[in-house]
Each structure stands twice: as structure tokens, then as C-alpha cells.
Amino acid sequence: MGDLPTTFDQPVHIAVIGGTGLAQLDGYEPIALVNPLTPWGHPASPIAILSHNGVNIAFLARHGLHHQFAPHEVPNRANIAALRHLGVRCVIAFSAVGSLQEEIKPMDFVVPDQVIDRTKGVRPFTFFEGGLVGHVGFADPFDKKLADIVKTCAAHMKGDGVVLHDKGTIICMEGPQFSTRAESHMYRSWGGSVINMSALPEAKLAREAELSYQMICMATDYDCWHSYEDVNVEMVIKYMQANSQNAKRLVGGVLDQLSKIDHSDLVQAKHWEGYSTGSIKFMTKPAGRNPEAMKKIEYLFPGFWDN
């Protein structure tokens, strides 16, 4: 992609954030490679702009092009801010996960609807700080409308070996070490379905940025609660490679659906407009607003302070 343009000024509303096992999308025409500098730094990787059925798709590698960022090092704020600034309003995120339940087998897919935060606060997790306070609701951390499209696509792929669980709770742990056996059993007792290290603060920041956001998870192991072999990197990679085509086909099917005109309001996240911006002006009075914090919000929401 070295000869591609490094700027892009056409509409791009849909993005895929790839994780372990989904480092690229095959069969899409690359048309630009951009690396915007946000107020929170550069994103984890340059953002590839791809053409798909006449629709522009952004692809960002969460852990970097060479998987050089540990989960707690991922520049999540820069990732989400860069996508938002490009025009993205709809995000499909992919993640490898460990299964905490017998019925979720390695290579099964899960469309989560809940998350429990077990990160330790070392990851920057909000855009609203430093002299500008905002609070957003996070009771339902994922986008039901996006989730329904994923479920529909997976249902059409059942005959091709795709097994999808249509709801579940992610335990998002700090890492980069895997769980202890005691922790794994505790998470099961809490009702956890799967465990990963990447859902947060990504989903929280997407909500603050008023993006439609849904994670697709693929189980690669049984963590360490099961009598089966304990999770290790070799196991994760083995199952990801074995199921990579199904993962790419499922994500591709979702992109096909989102590219259709009848999903335009969802793709532009009309149902999230004003969800967080309303709280910013309400919470911090003008006399207490830090000008630097205001500039950062202007990057996310151009023209915000003019209204």
C-alpha cells in the first residue's frame, strides 16, 4: 500500500477495527492510507480506506500493523477520534476471546450485549476530562441495531460452519497475562460468557463519540477454568488461523448489508446524535471550561462550540 494517497476527502461512514486474527480484509480495493494526528496522538496503525461495492470502508488494526501494542498500550482515544474525524459513524470491531461457558466452543462466534470492566484504570478511558466534564449512559454498551445485522448474516452462514451465540457478557480484563484459575471460575460465577482484553475502553469511547459500535467475538480457547488445555498464545493463533476465513466472511457479510441504502440512518448513527454532546454543555459551566479541552472536543465534533 506504499503508493496510495495519504489524504482522503470523500465520505467514509463505516469502519472495521481488526484485532487478533483479523489484521486485514481480503477482496477490498485499497484507495488511500491515512494516518491522522489527533489531539490524543496517532492511531495504532495507519487507517486503510477500502472500496467495497461502491462504498468506502475504513480499516484500523487495533494492536498496530505488527501487533506491537499490548492491550493496555492501545491508543484507544486516538483510534476512535481518528475514525470519527474521518467521518466514520458505524464501527464493527473484531476480537479473539476466551470462552467461559461450555456451550461456547472454540471457533464459535459471539455477539455480546453486555460487558464487565476488570481493567485497572491504567488505560485512558474518556474524552471528557481536563476541565470539561461529560457523562454518557452505558447501560447497554453495544448497538442493538448493528447486532441484529450481524445475527442475520451469521444465520445465512450456518450451513458453512458458522456457529453464532446471539448474546453474551464480555469480561474485559487488564492483561497482558491471562487469568488465574481462581479468577476464571469467579468470572463464570458472575455469568461471564467470554473474556478478552480489548472491549474497553474502546466501547466506552465509541459511545462518547456517538458512534454505532458492535463487537464480534470469536472464541479461541476455554481460558483456564476447563479441564481442557489451558489457554496459551499458540492455541489462540491455531484457532484463529483455522477459522480466519469464516471470520472474514462474516465481517464481509455485515459490510455488504451495511452498504445497502436502507441502512443509511444506522450507518450514520442518527440514533446516537446528541447523546453525549448534550451532557458536555450541561455539566461544565462556561467559566470552568479549559480551552485546551474545548479544542479536543472540537476535533471530535467540528463546530460544536458554535451552536
Disulfide bonds with the S-S distance in Angstrom:
none
